[in-house]
């Protein structure tokens, strides 16, 4: 059993005492491929008791949502706006708020593009049905804020935004990027964060996230780590030609950028002093020029791939050389561990997971130690297999779908009785 401060994660004895009607409001269609979309996907597809209505944006019109339709009582989709570029997004966001809201009203919020159709759909849903819980992605705050005073609303916080934006501002070199992060920081700090305290409950993926958010915390707070689907992230399945070292992540995220610049600049040269032919695959979408410039005969930058799992299976070693801290649990590390891989990580990369160095993961605090462990594992298949096997068992014991979804249901059970169910929009 894994203990984290005042929260305990272990076998759950939770038994649902009644059927709940839950309205899920999310930024995109729930999916196992994206950590911020995985929890609602788990809740929907593993649901055996609740009546679930899903309302979300649809980023990709080609996404197959039939599985979610099968598990939900009702699904409402709104096509997400496709505006590109920071300036155009900002202008469209401001214009939409001026057109559909009073810019000085209490419902005004700067971040994001406001789509009135989504708010209208939610109001109509509340008029036509009765819900015990509204469970919403915090990115949907403009749509669920003051939506209904009698419907208990639980917000899911996937990122510690203020802390993350501060880290991005401090570590970014581009003046324009610094200005962007500073603007985002100020807009969140002034317009959005103070509203979180109005909500009934907040769910955080790590204790550090909850600590960072203590100034703007909803009335109740809970820590539930991200779920890892052990059926999906399975060592058995399609693979590719063997790869020496693999790193995965959305590559326009500043933490992943800094991780690869550090690894390729300081760690990889040390590895190649002992193993000159070692190759590296950087796997993930939206790689900026700073990352694509790293490509060479022995460094492959794949860009977006349809399925990350064959790359995990092909990897001899997965690395997580995280150097900047956003306070969260790195799902890329847990996913690689679930795939039965030996992971070599910095301490920040495994922060808050409870993983143990030498038992189910390798933790290295500096460049030389990182390089030494990578070389050792590449040369010792038996040790790689031993650590990988224990890694999957660790994830199975502490981060399974079932355990995290049971914990989420416990939270819903606590919150559902805090207000009267809503039947119409007031």
C-alpha positions as CSV (number, residue, x, y, z in Angstrom):
1,X,0.0,0.0,0.0
2,X,1.3,3.4,-1.0
3,X,1.0,6.2,1.6
4,X,1.2,9.9,0.6
5,X,0.8,12.4,3.4
6,X,-2.8,12.2,4.6
7,X,-4.0,10.3,1.6
8,X,-3.8,6.5,1.5
9,X,-4.0,4.5,-1.7
10,X,-4.5,0.8,-1.5
11,X,-7.2,-1.8,-2.0
12,X,-10.5,0.0,-1.7
13,X,-13.3,-1.3,0.4
14,X,-15.7,1.3,-1.1
15,X,-19.2,0.1,-1.9
16,X,-21.5,2.4,-3.8
17,X,-24.6,3.0,-1.7
18,X,-26.7,4.5,-4.5
19,X,-26.7,5.2,-8.2
20,X,-25.5,8.7,-9.0
21,X,-26.4,10.8,-12.0
22,X,-23.2,12.4,-13.2
23,X,-22.6,15.2,-15.8
24,X,-19.1,15.1,-17.1
25,X,-17.9,18.4,-18.7
26,X,-14.5,18.1,-20.4
27,X,-12.1,19.9,-22.8
28,X,-12.0,17.1,-25.3
29,X,-13.3,13.6,-25.9
30,X,-12.0,11.3,-23.1
31,X,-9.1,9.2,-24.3
32,X,-6.5,6.8,-22.9
33,X,-3.8,8.5,-25.1
34,X,-3.8,11.8,-23.2
35,X,-3.2,11.9,-19.4
36,X,-5.6,14.8,-18.8
37,X,-8.3,12.9,-20.7
38,X,-7.7,9.5,-19.1
39,X,-9.6,9.8,-15.8
40,X,-13.0,10.6,-17.4
41,X,-12.4,7.8,-19.9
42,X,-11.8,5.4,-17.0
43,X,-14.9,6.6,-15.2
44,X,-17.1,6.2,-18.3
45,X,-15.8,2.8,-19.7
46,X,-15.4,1.1,-16.3
47,X,-18.7,2.4,-15.0
48,X,-21.1,-0.2,-13.6
49,X,-23.4,1.8,-11.4
50,X,-23.8,5.5,-12.4
51,X,-25.9,7.2,-15.0
52,X,-23.4,9.3,-17.0
53,X,-24.0,12.2,-19.4
54,X,-20.9,13.5,-21.2
55,X,-20.6,17.0,-22.7
56,X,-17.2,17.9,-24.3
57,X,-15.4,19.6,-27.1
58,X,-14.4,17.5,-30.1
59,X,-10.9,18.6,-31.2
60,X,-10.5,15.9,-33.9
61,X,-13.6,15.2,-36.0
62,X,-12.1,11.9,-37.0
63,X,-12.0,10.6,-33.4
64,X,-14.0,7.4,-32.9
65,X,-16.3,8.0,-29.9
66,X,-18.5,4.9,-30.3
67,X,-17.1,3.3,-27.2
68,X,-18.1,6.3,-25.1
69,X,-21.6,6.4,-26.6
70,X,-22.0,2.7,-25.6
71,X,-21.2,3.5,-22.0
72,X,-22.9,6.9,-21.6
73,X,-26.6,7.6,-21.3
74,X,-26.1,10.7,-23.4
75,X,-23.2,12.4,-25.2
76,X,-23.2,16.0,-26.3
77,X,-20.3,17.2,-28.5
78,X,-19.3,20.7,-29.5
79,X,-16.8,21.2,-32.4
80,X,-13.7,22.9,-31.0
81,X,-12.6,26.1,-32.7
82,X,-9.5,25.6,-34.9
83,X,-8.0,29.1,-34.7
84,X,-4.2,28.9,-35.0
85,X,-1.6,31.2,-33.5
86,X,-1.4,32.9,-30.1
87,X,-2.5,36.3,-31.4
88,X,-5.5,35.1,-33.3
89,X,-6.6,32.9,-30.4
90,X,-6.4,35.9,-28.1
91,X,-8.4,38.1,-30.4
92,X,-11.0,35.5,-31.0
93,X,-11.3,34.9,-27.3
94,X,-11.8,38.6,-26.5
95,X,-14.3,39.1,-29.4
96,X,-16.4,36.1,-28.3
97,X,-16.6,37.4,-24.8
98,X,-17.5,40.9,-25.9
99,X,-20.2,39.5,-28.2
100,X,-21.7,37.0,-25.9
101,X,-20.9,38.4,-22.4
102,X,-20.6,41.7,-20.8
103,X,-16.8,42.1,-20.5
104,X,-17.1,43.5,-17.1
105,X,-19.5,40.8,-15.8
106,X,-18.6,38.3,-13.1
107,X,-18.4,35.5,-15.7
108,X,-15.6,37.1,-17.7
109,X,-12.3,35.2,-17.9
110,X,-9.4,35.9,-20.2
111,X,-7.8,32.5,-20.9
112,X,-9.0,30.4,-23.8
113,X,-11.6,30.8,-26.5
114,X,-15.1,31.1,-25.2
115,X,-17.7,29.1,-27.2
116,X,-21.3,30.1,-26.2
117,X,-22.7,26.9,-27.7
118,X,-21.1,24.8,-24.9
119,X,-22.6,26.9,-22.1
120,X,-26.0,26.7,-23.9
121,X,-25.8,22.9,-24.1
122,X,-25.0,22.6,-20.4
123,X,-27.9,24.9,-19.4
124,X,-30.3,22.8,-21.6
125,X,-29.0,19.6,-20.0
126,X,-29.7,20.9,-16.6
127,X,-33.2,22.0,-17.7
128,X,-34.0,18.5,-19.1
129,X,-32.5,16.3,-16.4
130,X,-31.5,15.9,-12.8
131,X,-27.9,15.5,-11.8
132,X,-26.2,14.6,-8.5
133,X,-22.7,15.7,-9.5
134,X,-21.1,17.9,-12.1
135,X,-17.6,16.6,-12.7
136,X,-15.6,19.1,-14.8
137,X,-12.1,19.7,-16.2
138,X,-10.8,22.9,-14.7
139,X,-10.1,24.2,-18.2
140,X,-14.0,24.3,-18.6
141,X,-14.3,26.9,-15.8
142,X,-16.0,29.5,-18.0
143,X,-18.8,27.0,-18.7
144,X,-19.4,25.5,-15.3
145,X,-18.9,28.7,-13.2
146,X,-22.2,29.7,-11.6
147,X,-23.9,27.0,-13.8
148,X,-26.2,25.9,-11.1
149,X,-26.1,26.8,-7.3
150,X,-27.6,23.4,-6.3
151,X,-25.5,21.1,-8.3
152,X,-22.3,20.1,-6.5
153,X,-19.4,20.7,-8.9
154,X,-16.1,18.9,-8.7
155,X,-13.2,20.3,-10.6
156,X,-10.3,18.2,-11.9
157,X,-6.9,20.0,-11.8
158,X,-4.5,18.3,-14.2
159,X,-1.8,21.0,-13.9
160,X,-0.5,23.5,-11.3
161,X,-0.9,26.3,-13.7
162,X,0.6,29.2,-11.7
163,X,3.6,27.2,-10.6
164,X,4.1,25.8,-14.2
165,X,3.8,29.2,-15.8
166,X,6.3,30.7,-13.4
167,X,8.8,27.9,-14.1
168,X,8.3,28.5,-17.9
169,X,8.8,32.2,-17.5
170,X,12.0,31.8,-15.5
171,X,13.6,29.2,-17.7
172,X,12.5,30.5,-21.2
173,X,15.2,32.4,-23.2
174,X,13.0,33.9,-25.8
175,X,11.7,37.4,-25.0
176,X,8.4,36.8,-26.8
177,X,7.9,33.5,-25.0
178,X,8.6,35.2,-21.6
179,X,6.1,37.8,-22.4
180,X,3.5,35.2,-23.3
181,X,4.0,33.2,-20.1
182,X,3.9,36.4,-18.0
183,X,0.6,37.4,-19.7
184,X,-0.8,34.0,-19.0
185,X,0.3,34.0,-15.4
186,X,-1.3,37.4,-14.8
187,X,-4.5,36.5,-16.5
188,X,-4.9,33.3,-14.6
189,X,-3.9,34.9,-11.3
190,X,-6.3,37.8,-11.6
191,X,-9.3,36.5,-13.4
192,X,-9.5,32.7,-13.1
193,X,-7.9,31.3,-10.0
194,X,-9.9,33.4,-7.4
195,X,-13.0,31.6,-8.7
196,X,-11.9,28.1,-7.8
197,X,-12.8,28.8,-4.1
198,X,-16.5,28.9,-5.2
199,X,-16.5,25.3,-6.2
200,X,-17.5,22.4,-4.0
201,X,-14.4,20.2,-4.5
202,X,-11.1,20.0,-6.3
203,X,-9.2,16.9,-7.3
204,X,-5.4,17.2,-7.6
205,X,-3.1,14.6,-9.1
206,X,-0.3,15.1,-6.5
207,X,0.1,16.5,-3.0
208,X,2.4,19.2,-4.4
209,X,-0.3,20.4,-6.7
210,X,-2.6,20.7,-3.8
211,X,0.0,22.7,-1.8
212,X,0.6,25.0,-4.8
213,X,-3.2,25.6,-5.0
214,X,-3.8,26.2,-1.3
215,X,-4.5,29.9,-1.9
216,X,-7.3,29.2,-4.4
217,X,-8.5,25.8,-3.2
218,X,-12.2,24.8,-3.6
219,X,-14.2,24.0,-0.4
220,X,-12.9,20.5,-0.3
221,X,-9.7,19.0,-1.8
222,X,-8.7,15.5,-2.7
223,X,-5.5,13.9,-4.1
224,X,-6.0,11.2,-6.6
225,X,-3.0,10.2,-8.8
226,X,-3.6,9.7,-12.5
227,X,-4.9,6.2,-13.5
228,X,-2.8,3.9,-15.7
229,X,-4.7,1.5,-17.8
230,X,-2.8,-1.8,-17.5
231,X,-4.7,-3.4,-20.3
232,X,-3.8,-0.7,-22.7
233,X,-0.2,-0.2,-21.6
234,X,0.6,-3.9,-21.9
235,X,4.1,-5.3,-22.7
236,X,2.5,-7.9,-25.0
237,X,1.6,-6.6,-28.4
238,X,3.0,-5.0,-31.6
239,X,6.5,-3.8,-31.4
240,X,9.1,-2.3,-33.8
241,X,12.7,-2.8,-34.5
242,X,14.6,-2.7,-31.2
243,X,15.6,0.8,-30.0
244,X,18.3,1.7,-27.5
245,X,16.9,4.7,-25.6
246,X,13.4,6.2,-25.9
247,X,11.9,9.4,-24.5
248,X,8.2,10.2,-24.9
249,X,6.1,13.3,-24.4
250,X,4.4,16.2,-26.0
251,X,7.4,18.0,-27.4
252,X,6.2,21.6,-27.3
253,X,5.8,21.4,-23.5
254,X,8.7,23.4,-22.1
255,X,9.6,20.7,-19.5
256,X,10.0,18.1,-22.2
257,X,12.0,20.6,-24.3
258,X,14.4,21.3,-21.5
259,X,14.7,17.6,-20.6
260,X,15.9,16.6,-24.1
261,X,18.2,19.6,-24.5
262,X,19.8,18.6,-21.2
263,X,20.0,14.9,-22.1
264,X,21.4,15.4,-25.6
265,X,23.8,18.2,-24.4
266,X,25.1,16.7,-21.2
267,X,24.2,13.0,-20.8
268,X,24.3,11.5,-24.3
269,X,27.9,12.5,-25.0
270,X,29.0,10.7,-21.7
271,X,27.1,7.6,-22.8
272,X,28.7,7.6,-26.2
273,X,32.2,7.7,-24.7
274,X,31.5,4.1,-23.5
275,X,28.9,3.1,-26.2
276,X,29.5,5.1,-29.4
277,X,26.7,3.6,-31.5
278,X,23.8,4.1,-29.0
279,X,20.7,5.6,-30.6
280,X,18.0,7.8,-29.1
281,X,14.3,8.1,-30.2
282,X,12.4,11.3,-29.2
283,X,8.8,10.4,-29.6
284,X,6.0,13.0,-29.4
285,X,4.0,15.5,-31.3
286,X,4.6,19.2,-31.9
287,X,8.4,19.2,-31.7
288,X,9.7,22.8,-32.0
289,X,12.9,23.7,-34.0
290,X,15.1,23.4,-30.9
291,X,14.1,19.7,-30.8
292,X,14.1,18.9,-34.5
293,X,17.6,20.3,-34.7
294,X,18.8,17.5,-32.5
295,X,18.0,14.9,-35.2
296,X,21.0,13.1,-36.6
297,X,22.0,9.6,-37.9
298,X,21.6,8.3,-34.3
299,X,18.9,10.6,-32.9
300,X,15.4,10.2,-34.4
301,X,12.7,12.8,-33.8
302,X,9.5,11.0,-34.8
303,X,6.9,13.7,-34.4
304,X,3.4,12.6,-33.7
305,X,2.8,8.8,-33.8
306,X,-0.5,7.0,-34.0
307,X,0.3,4.7,-31.0
308,X,3.1,5.2,-28.4
309,X,3.0,1.6,-27.2
310,X,5.1,0.0,-30.0
311,X,7.9,2.5,-29.2
312,X,7.8,1.5,-25.5
313,X,7.9,-2.2,-26.4
314,X,10.9,-1.6,-28.8
315,X,12.9,0.4,-26.2
316,X,15.7,-1.2,-24.3
317,X,15.6,1.7,-21.8
318,X,13.1,4.6,-21.3
319,X,14.6,7.8,-20.0
320,X,12.9,10.6,-18.0
321,X,15.7,13.2,-17.5
322,X,13.3,15.8,-16.1
323,X,15.1,18.9,-14.9
324,X,12.3,21.4,-14.3
325,X,9.5,20.7,-11.8
326,X,5.8,21.3,-12.5
327,X,4.8,19.6,-9.3
328,X,2.9,16.8,-11.0
329,X,3.3,13.0,-11.3
330,X,4.9,12.2,-14.6
331,X,2.5,9.8,-16.3
332,X,5.1,9.1,-19.0
333,X,7.1,7.4,-16.3
334,X,4.2,5.3,-15.0
335,X,3.2,4.3,-18.5
336,X,6.7,3.1,-19.3
337,X,6.8,1.2,-16.0
338,X,3.4,-0.4,-16.9
339,X,4.9,-1.5,-20.2
340,X,7.5,-3.4,-18.2
341,X,10.4,-1.1,-19.0
342,X,13.4,-0.2,-17.0
343,X,13.2,3.6,-16.6
344,X,16.2,5.8,-15.8
345,X,15.0,9.1,-14.3
346,X,16.1,12.1,-12.4
347,X,14.6,12.6,-8.9
348,X,12.1,15.1,-10.3
349,X,10.8,12.6,-12.8
350,X,9.6,10.2,-10.1
351,X,8.6,12.8,-7.5
352,X,5.5,11.7,-5.7
353,X,5.2,8.3,-7.3
354,X,6.6,6.2,-4.4
355,X,8.9,4.2,-6.8
356,X,12.1,2.8,-5.3
357,X,15.5,3.2,-6.8
358,X,17.1,-0.2,-7.7
359,X,13.8,-2.0,-7.1
360,X,11.4,-0.9,-9.8
361,X,13.2,2.1,-11.3
362,X,16.6,3.8,-11.5
363,X,17.0,7.3,-10.1
364,X,20.1,9.3,-10.9
365,X,20.8,12.8,-9.6
366,X,23.4,14.0,-12.1
367,X,24.6,13.7,-15.6
368,X,27.4,11.2,-14.9
369,X,25.2,8.9,-12.8
370,X,22.5,9.0,-15.5
371,X,24.9,8.1,-18.2
372,X,26.5,5.3,-16.1
373,X,23.1,3.7,-15.3
374,X,22.0,3.9,-19.0
375,X,25.2,2.1,-20.1
376,X,24.9,-0.5,-17.3
377,X,21.4,-1.3,-18.2
378,X,22.1,-1.5,-21.9
379,X,24.8,-4.0,-21.2
380,X,22.8,-6.1,-18.7
381,X,19.5,-7.5,-20.2
382,X,18.8,-9.5,-17.1
383,X,18.8,-6.4,-14.8
384,X,16.7,-4.6,-17.3
385,X,14.1,-7.3,-17.3
386,X,14.1,-7.6,-13.5
387,X,13.5,-3.9,-13.0
388,X,10.9,-3.8,-15.7
389,X,8.9,-6.7,-14.3
390,X,8.9,-5.1,-10.8
391,X,8.0,-1.8,-12.4
392,X,4.8,-3.2,-13.9
393,X,3.8,-4.9,-10.6
394,X,4.4,-1.5,-8.8
395,X,2.0,0.3,-11.2
396,X,-0.5,-2.5,-11.0
397,X,-0.5,-2.3,-7.2
398,X,-0.7,1.5,-6.9
399,X,-2.1,3.1,-10.0
400,X,-4.6,0.8,-11.6
401,X,-7.7,2.0,-13.3
402,X,-9.9,0.3,-10.7
403,X,-8.2,1.7,-7.6
404,X,-8.2,5.3,-8.9
405,X,-11.7,5.1,-10.2
406,X,-12.9,3.6,-6.9
407,X,-11.2,6.6,-5.1
408,X,-13.0,9.0,-7.5
409,X,-16.3,7.3,-6.7
410,X,-15.6,7.7,-3.0
411,X,-15.2,11.5,-3.6
412,X,-18.4,11.7,-5.5
413,X,-20.2,9.8,-2.7
414,X,-18.9,12.4,-0.2
415,X,-19.8,15.4,-2.3
416,X,-23.2,14.2,-3.7
417,X,-25.0,14.8,-0.5
418,X,-23.6,18.3,0.0
419,X,-26.4,20.0,-2.0
420,X,-29.8,19.2,-3.4
421,X,-29.8,17.7,-6.9
422,X,-30.5,20.2,-9.6
423,X,-33.5,19.8,-11.9
424,X,-33.6,23.1,-13.7
425,X,-31.4,26.0,-14.4
426,X,-31.9,28.8,-11.9
